[in-house]
Amino acid sequence: MPRQQPFWFLSAVSYALLFFFSEWYLIDNKMSYSNPANLAVLGCPGGAVFAEQLVLHLKNQYRHIFNKSVDEMAKRYNMSAQDVGKYIHLVNEVTSRGHFAPSHDLKPRTPRFKIDARWTLFPNGELKVEILESIRGKDVYIVQDVENHYPLPFNNNSLDRSLTINDHLMLILVSVDAAKQAGAERITLVLPVYPYARQHKKKGREGLTASRIGMIFESLGVDRLITLDIHSREIGNGFSNMRLENLHASYQIIQRLSEITNINNDDIVVVAPDTGSVDRNKFYANSLKKPLALLYKERDYSRVTKDAMESNIADIKLLGNVRGKTVFMADDMIGTGGTLIKAMQFLREEGATSVICAVSLPIFSGNAIQFFDDAYKQGLFYRIIGTNAVFHEDLLKREWFVSVDITKLFAQTISRLNQGLSLSSILDNRDMIIKSLLAKCPAKD
């Protein structure tokens, strides 16, 4: 007679089959929580640091989801967490062999996420990317920091070269093409700084370059683009099929603001540095329950802004009161910084006791850092809060600069997109801000 298998073996096989078919169904429907092996991150040389931090956050999120799923299933099916973890690992190894780090324990085995690639810069300036592993059928996220002007490694780290924003753009194009040719199922660009964003409206005989850049991405097969505080939301109107996800760092900025000043004080006033930033600063004023003031700037458009000292601002007027107040100003970016420095100087002359600024994109072009060093020594401002959307080693050494990490925000967005979940709570973060403020300022009895 054939030898009968023990009951525990049949039980294990049954559970394994159950997990296999349920996992197969989830993978087929792009809704896998325990096996995101189809998610891949390709970090271009300019965005390598940002991509590495993204991957770390994605792995932490995966571990959290894994542990939560194990606990829920163990309670639901009256099993031990050890057995549930064992069966999930079995299914993952069967369905996605090679995508998980080998291990004999029952801890979460995180996918690699990061794609290995080789970047080549030829003597004539041409760029090439070679993807060194299979990405067929994967959901690929290409990360690039177009404002990273530090020396970057090419040709197997044998060559370091600084790139212009146009070089970065070309690097994105060849990377998208390589991923498309390699069989990626879906391609998403992760660009914390949207290139050419300030060229978003026509004045006479000039192009709408911001929208045209997006159209080029779209024509290459990019399905979605994730960016931070784009200069104008109108840019996305020029795309036919490509989705634009515009994230905001207001929650992270308010958290950091509460660490460097007492946001409960009545002497704080929010100031919009120009008419274009009224909506942004109105949001902060409403969130912080503070008054809103406005700086109106008259510009001489016959002059071109060269640096922080030579801008085209002819006159500034203040609508509101800042005397004896701590001023908080928020803007989307700092380029040469001339506009912001003049605004801070004007506010101090109007009687503001302290000025704190927040920017989503701390670009600091040219000699802007040196100009802000001088302005800080003159006491024109107290702190500038900026995100790590732009890689800037020099800024991190400044006493006056406070860095805010937004890679976790991007990682949460990527994870939700990969799972097919809603982004509503991320794109509209007012509830998170309210909860954060209530935690720091509990209601009085």
ZILINJO-V660202 format. One record per pair of residues at least 6 apart in sequence whose ideal C-beta (glycine too) atoms are under 8 Angstrom apart, sorted by the first residue. I is the first residue (numbers start at 0). J is the second residue. D is the distance in whole Angstrom. If there is no record, write none. Layout:
((I & J & D) (I & J & D))
//
This chain:
((11 & 86 & 8) (14 & 78 & 8) (14 & 82 & 7) (14 & 86 & 5) (15 & 86 & 6) (15 & 89 & 5) (15 & 90 & 7) (18 & 86 & 5) (18 & 87 & 6) (18 & 89 & 7) (18 & 90 & 5) (19 & 90 & 5) (19 & 93 & 6) (19 & 94 & 7) (22 & 31 & 7) (22 & 33 & 7) (22 & 34 & 6) (22 & 90 & 5) (22 & 91 & 8) (22 & 94 & 6) (23 & 94 & 7) (25 & 31 & 4) (25 & 32 & 7) (25 & 33 & 8) (25 & 34 & 8) (26 & 34 & 7) (26 & 37 & 7) (26 & 94 & 7) (28 & 419 & 8) (29 & 417 & 8) (29 & 418 & 7) (29 & 419 & 5) (30 & 418 & 6) (30 & 419 & 6) (31 & 37 & 8) (31 & 418 & 7) (32 & 64 & 5) (32 & 68 & 6) (32 & 418 & 7) (33 & 64 & 7) (33 & 65 & 6) (33 & 68 & 5) (33 & 87 & 5) (33 & 90 & 8) (33 & 91 & 7) (34 & 87 & 8) (34 & 90 & 7) (34 & 91 & 5) (34 & 94 & 6) (34 & 95 & 6) (35 & 61 & 6) (35 & 110 & 6) (35 & 414 & 8) (35 & 417 & 6) (35 & 418 & 7) (36 & 91 & 7) (36 & 94 & 8) (36 & 95 & 4) (36 & 98 & 4) (36 & 99 & 7) (36 & 110 & 5) (37 & 136 & 7) (37 & 137 & 5) (37 & 138 & 5) (37 & 184 & 8) (37 & 417 & 7) (38 & 57 & 7) (38 & 110 & 7) (38 & 112 & 6) (38 & 137 & 7) (38 & 138 & 5) (38 & 140 & 7) (38 & 413 & 7) (38 & 414 & 8) (38 & 417 & 5) (39 & 112 & 6) (39 & 113 & 8) (39 & 114 & 5) (39 & 134 & 5) (39 & 137 & 5) (39 & 138 & 7) (39 & 139 & 5) (39 & 140 & 7) (39 & 183 & 8) (40 & 50 & 6) (40 & 53 & 6) (40 & 54 & 6) (40 & 57 & 7) (40 & 112 & 5) (40 & 113 & 6) (40 & 114 & 7) (40 & 139 & 8) (40 & 140 & 5) (40 & 142 & 6) (40 & 413 & 8) (41 & 50 & 8) (41 & 114 & 4) (41 & 116 & 6) (41 & 130 & 7) (41 & 139 & 6) (41 & 140 & 7) (41 & 141 & 5) (41 & 142 & 7) (41 & 174 & 6) (41 & 178 & 7) (42 & 49 & 7) (42 & 50 & 3) (42 & 51 & 7) (42 & 53 & 8) (42 & 113 & 7) (42 & 142 & 5) (43 & 50 & 8) (43 & 118 & 8) (43 & 128 & 8) (43 & 141 & 7) (43 & 142 & 6) (43 & 143 & 4) (43 & 167 & 8) (43 & 170 & 5) (43 & 171 & 7) (43 & 174 & 6) (44 & 118 & 6) (44 & 151 & 4) (44 & 152 & 6) (44 & 153 & 7) (44 & 162 & 8) (44 & 170 & 7) (45 & 143 & 5) (45 & 144 & 5) (45 & 145 & 7) (45 & 147 & 4) (45 & 151 & 6) (45 & 162 & 6) (45 & 167 & 5) (45 & 170 & 7) (45 & 390 & 8) (46 & 142 & 4) (46 & 143 & 4) (46 & 144 & 4) (46 & 147 & 7) (46 & 189 & 7) (46 & 191 & 8) (47 & 142 & 8) (47 & 151 & 8) (48 & 144 & 8) (48 & 390 & 6) (49 & 142 & 6) (49 & 144 & 6) (49 & 189 & 8) (49 & 191 & 7) (49 & 387 & 7) (49 & 388 & 8) (49 & 390 & 7) (49 & 406 & 6) (49 & 409 & 8) (50 & 113 & 7) (50 & 142 & 4) (50 & 189 & 8) (51 & 113 & 8) (52 & 387 & 8) (52 & 404 & 7) (52 & 406 & 4) (53 & 140 & 8) (53 & 142 & 7) (53 & 189 & 7) (53 & 406 & 5) (53 & 409 & 6) (53 & 410 & 5) (53 & 413 & 7) (54 & 112 & 5) (54 & 113 & 5) (55 & 406 & 8) (56 & 406 & 6) (56 & 407 & 5) (56 & 409 & 8) (56 & 410 & 3) (56 & 411 & 8) (57 & 112 & 5) (57 & 410 & 5) (57 & 413 & 7) (57 & 414 & 6) (58 & 109 & 4) (58 & 110 & 8) (58 & 112 & 7) (60 & 410 & 6) (60 & 411 & 7) (60 & 414 & 5) (61 & 107 & 7) (61 & 109 & 5) (61 & 110 & 7) (62 & 107 & 4) (62 & 109 & 6) (65 & 87 & 7) (65 & 107 & 4) (66 & 107 & 7) (68 & 87 & 7) (69 & 80 & 5) (69 & 83 & 5) (69 & 84 & 5) (69 & 87 & 7) (70 & 80 & 6) (72 & 78 & 7) (72 & 83 & 5) (73 & 79 & 6) (73 & 80 & 5) (73 & 82 & 8) (73 & 83 & 5) (76 & 83 & 8) (81 & 105 & 6) (84 & 105 & 4) (84 & 106 & 8) (85 & 105 & 6) (88 & 105 & 7) (88 & 108 & 6) (91 & 99 & 6) (91 & 108 & 7) (92 & 99 & 7) (95 & 110 & 8) (98 & 110 & 5) (98 & 111 & 7) (99 & 108 & 4) (99 & 109 & 7) (99 & 110 & 6) (99 & 111 & 8) (100 & 108 & 5) (100 & 109 & 7) (100 & 111 & 7) (101 & 108 & 8) (102 & 108 & 5) (114 & 130 & 6) (114 & 131 & 8) (114 & 132 & 6) (114 & 134 & 6) (114 & 139 & 7) (115 & 130 & 8) (115 & 131 & 4) (115 & 132 & 5) (116 & 128 & 6) (116 & 129 & 6) (116 & 130 & 5) (116 & 131 & 6) (116 & 174 & 8) (116 & 177 & 8) (117 & 128 & 7) (117 & 129 & 4) (117 & 131 & 6) (117 & 155 & 7) (118 & 126 & 7) (118 & 127 & 8) (118 & 128 & 6) (118 & 152 & 8) (118 & 153 & 5) (118 & 154 & 8) (118 & 170 & 8) (119 & 126 & 7) (119 & 127 & 4) (119 & 128 & 8) (119 & 129 & 7) (119 & 153 & 6) (119 & 154 & 6) (120 & 126 & 6) (120 & 153 & 4) (120 & 154 & 6) (120 & 158 & 6) (120 & 160 & 6) (121 & 127 & 7) (124 & 166 & 8) (126 & 166 & 7) (126 & 169 & 6) (126 & 170 & 5) (126 & 173 & 5) (127 & 173 & 6) (128 & 170 & 7) (128 & 173 & 5) (128 & 174 & 5) (128 & 177 & 5) (129 & 177 & 7) (130 & 177 & 5) (130 & 178 & 7) (130 & 181 & 5) (133 & 181 & 7) (133 & 182 & 8) (134 & 178 & 6) (134 & 181 & 5) (134 & 182 & 7) (134 & 183 & 5) (135 & 181 & 7) (135 & 182 & 4) (135 & 183 & 8) (135 & 184 & 8) (136 & 182 & 7) (136 & 183 & 8) (136 & 184 & 5) (137 & 183 & 6) (137 & 184 & 6) (137 & 185 & 8) (138 & 183 & 8) (138 & 184 & 6) (138 & 185 & 5) (138 & 187 & 7) (138 & 416 & 8) (138 & 417 & 5) (139 & 178 & 5) (139 & 183 & 4) (139 & 185 & 7) (139 & 186 & 5) (139 & 187 & 7) (140 & 187 & 5) (140 & 188 & 8) (140 & 189 & 5) (140 & 225 & 8) (140 & 413 & 6) (141 & 171 & 7) (141 & 174 & 5) (141 & 175 & 6) (141 & 178 & 7) (141 & 186 & 7) (141 & 187 & 7) (141 & 188 & 5) (141 & 189 & 7) (142 & 189 & 4) (143 & 167 & 6) (143 & 170 & 7) (143 & 171 & 5) (143 & 174 & 8) (143 & 188 & 7) (143 & 189 & 7) (143 & 190 & 6) (144 & 167 & 8) (144 & 190 & 8) (144 & 191 & 6) (144 & 192 & 7) (144 & 388 & 8) (144 & 389 & 6) (144 & 390 & 5) (145 & 164 & 5) (145 & 167 & 4) (145 & 168 & 7) (145 & 171 & 8) (145 & 190 & 7) (145 & 192 & 5) (145 & 194 & 5) (146 & 164 & 7) (146 & 192 & 5) (146 & 360 & 8) (146 & 362 & 5) (146 & 389 & 5) (146 & 390 & 8) (147 & 162 & 8) (147 & 167 & 7) (147 & 389 & 7) (147 & 390 & 5) (148 & 161 & 5) (148 & 162 & 7) (148 & 163 & 8) (149 & 161 & 7) (149 & 390 & 7) (149 & 392 & 7) (150 & 159 & 4) (150 & 160 & 6) (150 & 161 & 5) (151 & 159 & 7) (151 & 160 & 6) (151 & 161 & 7) (151 & 162 & 6) (152 & 158 & 7) (152 & 159 & 6) (153 & 159 & 7) (153 & 160 & 6) (162 & 170 & 7) (164 & 194 & 6) (164 & 195 & 8) (167 & 194 & 7) (168 & 194 & 6) (168 & 212 & 7) (171 & 188 & 7) (171 & 190 & 8) (171 & 216 & 8) (172 & 215 & 7) (172 & 219 & 7) (175 & 186 & 6) (175 & 188 & 7) (175 & 216 & 7) (175 & 219 & 5) (175 & 220 & 7) (175 & 221 & 6) (176 & 219 & 6) (178 & 186 & 5) (179 & 186 & 7) (179 & 219 & 7) (179 & 220 & 5) (185 & 222 & 5) (185 & 223 & 8) (186 & 220 & 6) (186 & 221 & 5) (186 & 222 & 6) (187 & 221 & 7) (187 & 222 & 6) (187 & 223 & 4) (187 & 224 & 7) (187 & 225 & 6) (187 & 413 & 8) (187 & 416 & 7) (188 & 216 & 6) (188 & 221 & 5) (188 & 223 & 7) (188 & 224 & 5) (188 & 225 & 7) (189 & 225 & 5) (189 & 409 & 6) (189 & 413 & 7) (190 & 224 & 6) (190 & 225 & 7) (190 & 226 & 5) (191 & 226 & 7) (191 & 227 & 5) (191 & 360 & 7) (191 & 386 & 8) (191 & 388 & 4) (191 & 389 & 7) (191 & 405 & 7) (191 & 409 & 7) (192 & 226 & 7) (192 & 227 & 7) (192 & 332 & 8) (192 & 360 & 5) (192 & 362 & 7) (192 & 388 & 6) (192 & 389 & 6) (193 & 209 & 7) (193 & 212 & 8) (193 & 224 & 8) (193 & 226 & 5) (193 & 229 & 5) (193 & 230 & 7) (193 & 234 & 7) (194 & 212 & 6) (195 & 208 & 4) (195 & 209 & 5) (195 & 212 & 5) (196 & 209 & 5) (196 & 229 & 6) (196 & 230 & 4) (196 & 231 & 7) (196 & 234 & 7) (197 & 209 & 7) (197 & 230 & 5) (198 & 205 & 8) (198 & 206 & 7) (198 & 207 & 7) (198 & 208 & 4) (198 & 209 & 5) (199 & 207 & 7) (199 & 209 & 4) (199 & 210 & 7) (199 & 230 & 6) (199 & 231 & 4) (199 & 233 & 6) (199 & 234 & 5) (200 & 207 & 7) (200 & 231 & 7) (200 & 233 & 7) (201 & 207 & 6) (207 & 237 & 7) (209 & 230 & 7) (209 & 231 & 7) (209 & 234 & 5) (209 & 237 & 8) (210 & 234 & 6) (210 & 236 & 7) (210 & 237 & 3) (210 & 238 & 8) (211 & 237 & 8) (213 & 224 & 7) (213 & 234 & 7) (213 & 235 & 7) (213 & 237 & 6) (213 & 238 & 5) (213 & 241 & 6) (213 & 243 & 7) (214 & 237 & 6) (214 & 238 & 7) (216 & 224 & 6) (216 & 241 & 6) (217 & 238 & 6) (217 & 239 & 7) (217 & 240 & 6) (217 & 241 & 4) (221 & 241 & 6) (222 & 240 & 8) (222 & 241 & 7) (222 & 242 & 7) (223 & 241 & 7) (223 & 242 & 4) (223 & 243 & 8) (223 & 244 & 7) (223 & 416 & 7) (224 & 241 & 6) (224 & 242 & 7) (224 & 243 & 5) (224 & 244 & 7) (225 & 244 & 5) (225 & 246 & 7) (225 & 409 & 7) (225 & 412 & 6) (225 & 413 & 7) (226 & 243 & 7) (226 & 244 & 7) (226 & 245 & 6) (226 & 246 & 7) (227 & 245 & 8) (227 & 246 & 5) (227 & 247 & 7) (227 & 248 & 6) (227 & 359 & 5) (227 & 360 & 7) (227 & 386 & 7) (227 & 388 & 5) (227 & 405 & 7) (228 & 245 & 7) (228 & 246 & 7) (228 & 247 & 6) (228 & 248 & 7) (228 & 331 & 5) (228 & 332 & 8) (228 & 359 & 4) (228 & 360 & 7) (229 & 235 & 8) (229 & 243 & 7) (229 & 245 & 5) (229 & 331 & 8) (230 & 331 & 6) (230 & 332 & 7) (232 & 245 & 7) (234 & 243 & 7) (235 & 243 & 4) (235 & 245 & 7) (244 & 412 & 6) (244 & 416 & 8) (244 & 422 & 7) (244 & 426 & 7) (245 & 426 & 7) (246 & 405 & 8) (246 & 408 & 6) (246 & 409 & 7) (246 & 412 & 6) (246 & 425 & 7) (246 & 426 & 7) (247 & 359 & 8) (247 & 426 & 8) (247 & 428 & 6) (248 & 359 & 5) (248 & 386 & 5) (248 & 388 & 8) (248 & 403 & 6) (248 & 405 & 5) (248 & 408 & 7) (249 & 282 & 6) (249 & 283 & 7) (249 & 286 & 7) (249 & 329 & 8) (249 & 428 & 6) (249 & 432 & 7) (250 & 428 & 5) (250 & 431 & 5) (250 & 432 & 5) (250 & 435 & 7) (251 & 386 & 7) (251 & 403 & 5) (251 & 404 & 7) (251 & 405 & 6) (251 & 408 & 7) (252 & 329 & 7) (252 & 357 & 5) (252 & 359 & 8) (252 & 384 & 6) (252 & 386 & 8) (252 & 403 & 6) (253 & 262 & 8) (253 & 283 & 7) (253 & 286 & 7) (253 & 287 & 7) (253 & 432 & 6) (253 & 435 & 7) (253 & 436 & 7) (254 & 403 & 8) (254 & 435 & 6) (255 & 384 & 5) (255 & 401 & 6) (255 & 403 & 5) (256 & 262 & 6) (256 & 327 & 7) (256 & 355 & 7) (256 & 357 & 7) (256 & 384 & 6) (257 & 436 & 8) (257 & 439 & 6) (259 & 355 & 7) (259 & 381 & 8) (259 & 382 & 6) (259 & 384 & 8) (259 & 401 & 6) (260 & 267 & 7) (260 & 325 & 6) (260 & 353 & 8) (260 & 355 & 7) (262 & 287 & 6) (262 & 436 & 8) (262 & 439 & 8) (262 & 440 & 8) (263 & 440 & 6) (264 & 325 & 7) (266 & 323 & 7) (266 & 324 & 5) (266 & 325 & 6) (266 & 352 & 8) (267 & 287 & 7) (267 & 289 & 5) (267 & 324 & 7) (267 & 325 & 5) (267 & 326 & 8) (267 & 327 & 6) (268 & 289 & 6) (268 & 290 & 5) (268 & 291 & 8) (268 & 292 & 6) (268 & 319 & 7) (268 & 320 & 7) (268 & 321 & 6) (268 & 324 & 5) (268 & 325 & 7) (268 & 326 & 6) (268 & 327 & 7) (269 & 280 & 5) (269 & 283 & 5) (269 & 284 & 4) (269 & 287 & 7) (269 & 289 & 5) (269 & 290 & 7) (269 & 291 & 5) (269 & 292 & 7) (269 & 326 & 8) (269 & 327 & 5) (269 & 328 & 7) (269 & 329 & 8) (270 & 280 & 7) (270 & 291 & 8) (270 & 292 & 5) (270 & 293 & 7) (270 & 294 & 6) (270 & 319 & 7) (270 & 321 & 7) (270 & 326 & 5) (270 & 327 & 7) (270 & 328 & 5) (270 & 346 & 7) (271 & 277 & 5) (271 & 279 & 7) (271 & 280 & 4) (271 & 281 & 7) (271 & 291 & 7) (271 & 292 & 7) (271 & 293 & 5) (271 & 294 & 7) (271 & 328 & 7) (272 & 280 & 8) (272 & 294 & 5) (272 & 328 & 5) (272 & 330 & 6) (272 & 338 & 7) (272 & 339 & 6) (272 & 342 & 5) (273 & 294 & 6) (273 & 295 & 8) (273 & 296 & 6) (273 & 338 & 7) (274 & 293 & 7) (274 & 295 & 7) (276 & 329 & 7) (276 & 330 & 5) (276 & 331 & 7) (277 & 293 & 6) (279 & 329 & 5) (279 & 330 & 7) (279 & 331 & 7) (280 & 291 & 6) (280 & 328 & 7) (280 & 329 & 5) (281 & 291 & 6) (283 & 289 & 8) (283 & 327 & 7) (283 & 329 & 6) (284 & 290 & 7) (284 & 291 & 4) (286 & 429 & 7) (286 & 432 & 5) (286 & 433 & 7) (286 & 436 & 7) (287 & 327 & 8) (287 & 436 & 8) (289 & 327 & 8) (290 & 319 & 7) (291 & 319 & 7) (292 & 317 & 7) (292 & 318 & 6) (292 & 319 & 3) (292 & 320 & 7) (292 & 321 & 6) (293 & 317 & 8) (293 & 318 & 4) (293 & 319 & 6) (294 & 315 & 6) (294 & 316 & 7) (294 & 317 & 6) (294 & 318 & 8) (294 & 342 & 6) (294 & 345 & 7) (294 & 346 & 8) (295 & 315 & 7) (295 & 316 & 5) (295 & 317 & 8) (295 & 318 & 6) (296 & 312 & 5) (296 & 314 & 7) (296 & 315 & 5) (296 & 316 & 8) (296 & 338 & 7) (296 & 342 & 8) (297 & 312 & 7) (297 & 313 & 5) (297 & 314 & 4) (297 & 315 & 8) (297 & 316 & 8) (298 & 311 & 5) (298 & 312 & 6) (298 & 313 & 6) (299 & 311 & 5) (299 & 312 & 8) (299 & 313 & 5) (300 & 311 & 6) (301 & 311 & 8) (302 & 309 & 8) (302 & 310 & 8) (302 & 311 & 4) (303 & 311 & 7) (304 & 310 & 5) (304 & 311 & 5) (304 & 335 & 6) (304 & 337 & 6) (304 & 338 & 8) (305 & 335 & 7) (306 & 335 & 5) (306 & 337 & 6) (306 & 365 & 6) (306 & 366 & 6) (306 & 367 & 7) (306 & 370 & 7) (307 & 335 & 5) (307 & 336 & 4) (307 & 337 & 4) (307 & 340 & 5) (307 & 366 & 7) (307 & 367 & 6) (307 & 370 & 4) (307 & 371 & 8) (308 & 337 & 7) (308 & 370 & 7) (309 & 337 & 7) (310 & 335 & 7) (310 & 337 & 4) (310 & 338 & 6) (310 & 341 & 6) (312 & 337 & 7) (312 & 338 & 6) (312 & 341 & 5) (315 & 341 & 7) (315 & 342 & 7) (315 & 345 & 5) (317 & 345 & 7) (317 & 346 & 8) (317 & 349 & 6) (321 & 346 & 6) (321 & 349 & 5) (321 & 350 & 6) (321 & 351 & 4) (322 & 349 & 7) (322 & 350 & 3) (322 & 351 & 7) (323 & 350 & 6) (323 & 352 & 6) (324 & 350 & 8) (324 & 351 & 6) (324 & 352 & 7) (325 & 351 & 7) (325 & 352 & 6) (325 & 353 & 5) (325 & 354 & 8) (325 & 355 & 7) (326 & 346 & 5) (326 & 351 & 5) (326 & 353 & 7) (326 & 354 & 5) (326 & 355 & 7) (327 & 355 & 5) (327 & 356 & 8) (327 & 357 & 7) (328 & 339 & 8) (328 & 342 & 7) (328 & 343 & 8) (328 & 354 & 7) (328 & 355 & 7) (328 & 356 & 5) (328 & 357 & 7) (329 & 356 & 7) (329 & 357 & 4) (329 & 358 & 7) (330 & 339 & 7) (330 & 356 & 7) (330 & 357 & 8) (330 & 358 & 5) (331 & 358 & 7) (331 & 359 & 5) (331 & 360 & 6) (332 & 358 & 6) (332 & 359 & 7) (332 & 360 & 4) (332 & 361 & 7) (332 & 362 & 6) (333 & 339 & 6) (333 & 358 & 5) (333 & 360 & 7) (333 & 361 & 5) (333 & 362 & 6) (333 & 363 & 6) (333 & 367 & 7) (333 & 383 & 8) (333 & 385 & 7) (334 & 362 & 5) (334 & 363 & 8) (334 & 364 & 5) (334 & 367 & 7) (335 & 364 & 5) (335 & 365 & 6) (335 & 367 & 5) (335 & 370 & 8) (336 & 363 & 7) (336 & 367 & 4) (336 & 370 & 6) (336 & 371 & 6) (337 & 370 & 8) (339 & 356 & 6) (340 & 370 & 6) (340 & 371 & 7) (340 & 374 & 5) (340 & 379 & 7) (343 & 354 & 5) (343 & 356 & 7) (343 & 374 & 7) (343 & 379 & 4) (343 & 380 & 5) (344 & 374 & 8) (344 & 379 & 5) (346 & 354 & 6) (347 & 354 & 7) (347 & 378 & 7) (347 & 379 & 6) (353 & 380 & 8) (353 & 381 & 5) (354 & 379 & 7) (354 & 380 & 4) (354 & 381 & 6) (355 & 380 & 7) (355 & 381 & 5) (355 & 382 & 5) (355 & 383 & 8) (355 & 384 & 7) (356 & 380 & 6) (356 & 382 & 8) (356 & 383 & 5) (356 & 384 & 7) (357 & 383 & 7) (357 & 384 & 4) (357 & 385 & 7) (358 & 383 & 7) (358 & 384 & 7) (358 & 385 & 5) (358 & 386 & 8) (359 & 385 & 8) (359 & 386 & 6) (359 & 388 & 6) (360 & 385 & 8) (360 & 386 & 7) (360 & 388 & 5) (360 & 389 & 6) (361 & 383 & 7) (361 & 385 & 3) (361 & 386 & 7) (361 & 388 & 8) (361 & 389 & 6) (361 & 391 & 6) (361 & 394 & 6) (361 & 400 & 8) (362 & 389 & 6) (363 & 371 & 8) (363 & 389 & 8) (363 & 391 & 7) (363 & 394 & 7) (368 & 393 & 6) (368 & 394 & 7) (368 & 397 & 7) (371 & 383 & 7) (371 & 397 & 8) (371 & 399 & 7) (372 & 397 & 7) (372 & 399 & 8) (374 & 380 & 6) (375 & 397 & 8) (375 & 398 & 8) (375 & 399 & 5) (380 & 399 & 7) (381 & 399 & 8) (382 & 399 & 6) (382 & 400 & 8) (382 & 401 & 5) (383 & 399 & 6) (383 & 400 & 6) (383 & 401 & 7) (384 & 401 & 5) (384 & 403 & 6) (385 & 394 & 7) (385 & 400 & 6) (385 & 401 & 7) (385 & 402 & 6) (385 & 403 & 7) (386 & 402 & 7) (386 & 403 & 5) (386 & 404 & 8) (386 & 405 & 5) (387 & 402 & 6) (387 & 403 & 7) (387 & 404 & 6) (387 & 405 & 6) (387 & 406 & 7) (388 & 405 & 6) (394 & 400 & 5) (394 & 402 & 7) (395 & 402 & 6) (408 & 425 & 7) (411 & 425 & 6) (412 & 422 & 6) (412 & 425 & 6) (415 & 421 & 7) (415 & 422 & 6) (415 & 425 & 7) (416 & 422 & 7) (424 & 430 & 7) (424 & 431 & 7))
//
